[in-house]
Amino acid sequence: MINSAKFTERLQKVIDFHDETASSFAEKIGVQRSSISHILSGRNKPSLDFVMKVLHSYPDVELYWLLNGKGQFPSTQKISDLPDSNYSKPEPEPIRSKNTENTSEIEKIVIFYKDGTFKSYKP
């Protein structure tokens, strides 16, 4: 379980490091200003969606450092140090079935949405 007070300190460190205001930080990660205010004040705990938005918008923030203080900030390889300044996440490789003959039956299909929700279907 994460320590909310320490998480708040680390989040404030990210905001200060990037010379952001709470409002500009909220806009950059795509959340309401009140969400930042509530997390920084300790009223609310951060959601997984919130943490993922921070990591996506600030690639120099390491997950383990943000959640529990292990690791370092900024990460050892900053985006400005990468050869291509137009940083983008690499596309994942498609999953290929090891079974080339389609003899297996489908047990369940799960669709994951960007908002963190999912739907599960059984044929």
N, C-alpha and C positions, 0 to 999 in steps of 0.2 A: 504494500500500500504506500502511496506517495505521501510525503509530508507537504500539506497544502501551503504552509507558511514558507517553507524552503522553495517550493515550486514557484511561488509568487516572487520571491527574491530573484530566482533565476530568470523568470519571464521579464521582470523589470530590468535585469542586466542586459537581456537581448534588446529590449526597447531602447535603452540608453546607448548601447554599443552602436546601434544603427541610426542614432540621432532622430528617433521617431517620437512623436507624441502618442498618447494613447489613442487618439482619434485617427492619426495617420496609420498607426499599426493596425488598428481594427479594419480600416479600409483596405490595407494591403493584404491582409489575410482573409478578408471577406466575411467579417462578422460585425455585429452591431457594436457601437461604442459602449453600450451598457454592459455587454458581455465582458469586455476588458475591465471595465470599472468594477464589476462584481467579483471577478477573479482576483484582481489586485487588492481589493478590500478584504478578501477572505470570505465574502458572503457566499459565493458559489465555488464549487470545485470545477476544474477544467474537464470537459468531455473528451472522449477519444477523437471526435471530429475536430474539436478545437486544436488539440495537440497536432493532429495530422496537417491541419491548415498552416500552423506555425512552421512545421518541418518542410512543407512544400514551398512556402514563400521565403523561407530563410534556410537554404541548404547548408549554411555553416553551423547550424544548430544540430547537435547530436541528440538522438532520442533518449539515450540513457542519461546523458548529462541533464537534459531538461526535466526528466521524470524523477531522477534520484541523485543527481549531482556527480555521478560517476562518469569519467571521461573529461573532456575539456571543451571550453568555449572560448573563442571560436574554434571550430574543428581544425585540425592541422592543415587540411587542404581547403583553402578558401576558394570560392567561386572565381574571384579575380585572378587566382593562380592557375586556373585551368586554361589549356591552350585555346579553346574556343570560348570566347566571351559570351556567346549566345547559348548558355547552358540549358540543356533540356534533359529530362530523365530518359534513360535508354528504354526502348520499347521491350517489353518482355517477350521471350520467344514463345511461340505457341506450343501447347502441350500436345505431344504426339503419342498416340497409343502404341504400346509395345506389341500389342496383338494386331497383326496386319489382317487377320481374318476376323470379320465382324461376327464372332460367335457368342460374345458376351451380351447379356441382357442389361439394359439400363435400370439401375435401382432407383436413382433419384437425380434430379437436375436442380441445381441451385444457381440463382442469378443474384449477383451482388451489385448494388447500386452505389453511385458515388456518394450519396448522402449517408452511407453506412447501413442502410437497410438491406434486406434480402428477401427473396421469395423462394420457396422450396416446392418442387413439383414431383409427384410420383406418378409414373405412367400407369 
